[in-house]
Amino acid sequence: MDYVKELEKYAPAHLDAQVAKEVAKIKMAAHRNGNVDVYKFCYSTIDLTTLSCNDSQESVQAFVRKAVEFYDKYPHIPNVASICVYPPFVETVGLEIDGTPMRITSVAGAFPASQSFVEVKALEVAMAIENGADEIDIVLNPGMILSGHYAEAASEVELLREEARDVVLKVIIESGALKTPELIRTASLLSMFAGADFIKTSTGKIDVAATPEAAFVMCHAIKDYYNLTGRKVGFKAAGGVRTPEDAALYYTIVEEVLGEEWLTPDLFRIGASSAANNLISAIEDKDIKYF
């Protein structure tokens, strides 16, 4: 694919001032979604995440068991969409969630920096899938995008898409590193051209993670891509999504830009750890430290 030629089919990104103005409006509108029903839905879209250097088979087992036990302890709250872990723990998760609707998400492809040989990235993706991953989260190489090597960055995603042809592929654009609406839009479009099923804001491993402004730009890119191709791509907010209000804001951005048909776990996800406890607390109207 001629990625640069494809980009020419799309209008430029909103300017910073336009983004700020539109996000301010959406923040006001988000107040209507600060309610239990929305919090329950947001909880059901979570990729419940443990991506720590301290992770071990034992710690991951304990973490996942809590998620499985949630079905019995809180039957009135739809459980999380998936458990997200490093590749060596995919099989561990699979053994624990067997018989539940939860899916297994694995970061892969030299997460979080995307700085390795593409052959190594491909092998890691393939091994995660072989061990049982239903969904793969990879990173579009930020250094390549910042240096203008758009075709090279997108070609890597396309190659990893081939390795992950039978699973959901989420592509992280690391919006906090790209910073400008134009680069965020470009990275979003390139990821979709290369076959992403979702585009995701961030790894959560750099100082600036998900922001409403980046989400707004990304959702507009999804909308424009859909209008030209007819293919629906999902949106995932990750990194810094901590409070129920944060979750409701990203819900509202998706609602306002993409519409209610995108408000399903098949097209909207939240990558979170601390947000899970905070959403449960808001739903139950008391402080709960479940995880």
Secondary structure, DSSP 8 states (H G I E B T S, - for coil): --HHHHHTTS-----HHHHHHHHHHHHHHGGGG-SHHHHHHHHHTEEEE---TT--HHHHHHHHHHHHHHHHH-TTS---SEEEE-GGGHHHHHHHHTTSS-EEEEE-SSTTTT-S-HHHHHHHHHHHHHTT-SEEEEE--HHHHHTT-HHHHHHHHHHHHHHTTTSEEEEE--HHHH-SHHHHHHHHHHHHHTT-SEEES--S-SSS---HHHHHHHHHHHHHHHHHH----EEEEESS--SHHHHHHHHHHHHHHT-GGG-STTTEEEEESHHHHHHHHHHHTS-----
